[in-house]
Amino acid sequence: MIKFVQRGAALLFLLCLTACGGPEISGRLLSTTPVTSGSISGVYVYSFLQNGPASNDAINQRVGQFRDLLLVGLRARGLRADVTEASGAVSHLSESSGRIPVRETIQANSARERSFGATHRIILTPTDMINDGYNHYWGTLTWALQSVSDDSFVALGQMHYVVGGIRSTSAQQMANQLLSKLGQMNLIPPAPTVQ
């Protein structure tokens, strides 16, 4: 019965992604203070995606590529960008609480953030992962843009993606969707145009 429910939920999720034509992303501004792309100059990315729920080599490879392409995209827009791979913190995830030590990891890296000159941080955390039993994984990640100066959240959203099968979401699609969403919200400069 459980496998039937998992497969049904996975099929419904796949139908949504098929209709959308790629990863589905949402986002909303949280800051009451206007933030423009000019006020964001250095971005420190915290990726808690590897070793998340239902982790395997294919998922870890995909989220690793996504993280790397996100950095490339941020840098292409003239932003300084660096990353902390927080997979060690996630591997110590409490089985009972499912808590990811985001705050502790950020506090442990505050000196690196300061020396890097980050004005904002992007936090990527695993939210949900469904395995249909046929090596297709439907995942949801939560992303947040946070000010380094006062730890206030500027924007928050989620992205749904698929790993495995014909409708698999590429790491490039994932990075493009997040960069596009941040651009639509006028938080980062637009992508450079090729002449």
N, C-alpha and C positions, 0 to 999 in steps of 0.2 A: 504494500500500500504506500509506504514512504517513497519508494522509487517511482511509483506512478505519479505522486504529487510533485516530486522533484522534476520529473520529466515534463509534466504539464506546465509547471511554472517556468521551466526553461524554454519550452516551446512558445509560450505566451511572450516571454521576453524576446525571443528570436524574431517573432512576428513583428514586434514593435521596432526592433532594429532594422528589419528588412524594409518596413514601411518608411523608416527615417533615412535609409540609405547610408548609414554609418553610425558612429558612436553618437548617442544622444547626450547632450550636455545642457545643464541648467545653471543659472547663476543669478544672484541678486546683489545689489549694492547694500551695504549695511551702514556705511559711514554717513553721518549727518554733515560732516565737514567735506566740502568738495575736494576730491582727489583727482588730479589730472595726470596724464601720461608724463608730463614734464616733472612732476614731483616724485616720480619713481625713477631712481637712477641705478640703484644696486639691489639685486634680488638674491636672497639666499633661499634655496629650495631644500625643504626637508621631505625626503621620500621615505615613508613608512610602508610602502607597498610590497616590497619583497618580504617573503616569509609571512605573509598575511594568511587569512583563512583559505583553506584548500590549496595552499601553495604547491607548485611543482616546477620542474625545470622550464617548461614552456611558458608558464605564467611569469616566473622570475625573469626570463629572457625578455619577454614582451614589455614588462613594466620597467626593466632596466633600459631598454631601447627608448621607451617613451620618455623617461627621465632625461636621457642624454639628448634626445631631439628637442625637448623642451628647452634645455640650456642653449642649444644651438640657435633656436628660434628667438629666445630672449636676447642673446648676443647680437643676432642679425638686426635686431631693432634698436641697437645702440645701447643696450643695458648691460651693465656688469652683472654677471650671474655665476653663482657657485652652488654646490650641492653638498649636503651631508646625507649619506646613505645610512639611514637609521635602522637597518635590518637587524642589527644586534639587539636593539631595544625591543623590536617586535618579537624576536625569537624568545624573549623572556616574558611574553604576554601571559597574563594570568588566565588559566583555563576557566576559573570560576567567574571572573569579572569581565573578561574580554577587553580589558582596559589597555590602551596603548599609551606609553609614557611620553606624550608629546611635550608637555610643559617641562618635564625633567630634562628631556633631550635638548630643548631650546635653551634652557638655563645652562646646561653643560657646554653649549656652544656659543654662549654670549660673547666671549672674548674673540672668537673667530669671526663672528658677525661684525663686531666693532672694528677689528683690524681690516676686514674686507671692505668696510664702509657701506654695509647694506642699509637701505632705507626701508625695505619691506622684505617679507618672507612669504614664500608659497609653501603651504603645508599640504602634503598628499597622503591621505590615509585610506586603507581598505575599509569598505563599509559592508559589503556583502559579496558572496561568491557561491554560485550554484553549479553543481556538477550534475549533468543529466545521465551519467553512467556510461556515456559513450565518448569520453574525453573531450567534451565540449563544456567550456566554463563560461558562465555569464556572470560578469562582475560589475560591481558598482564601487567607484571611488569617490571620496569627498575631497574637494579642494577648497582651500581658503587663502585669501590674500590678507596679510596682517602687517600693520605698521610696526617697525622695530622700536620706534621712539617711545610709544606708549602702550604697545601690545593690543591696540584696538583692531578689531576685524573690519576690513574695508569691504570685502566681498566674500561670498560663500556660494558654493554650488556642488553639483554632483555630475559624474559622467558614468554612463553605462557602456560596457564594451563586451566583446566576445573573444575568447581565445579558443581556437580549434574549429575545424569544419570550414565549410564553404563561405560562411558569413563572418569569418574571423576578422576582427578589427585590427588594422595594422598600427604599429607604434606611431607611424607618421600621421595617420588619421587622428589618433588620440592627441598628439602634440598640437596638430593644426587646429583641432576643435577648441582646446583650452586657450591657445594663443588668440584665436579668432574671438572667443567669448570675452577675453580680457580687453581686446581691441575694441569690440563693439561697446563695451562699458566705458571706453575712453580712459582706460587705466594704463595701457602701454601704447607706444607709438605703433603706427601701421607697419606692415611688412614692407621692406624695401621693394621697389619695382625694378624689374629688369628691363633695361632699355635696348 
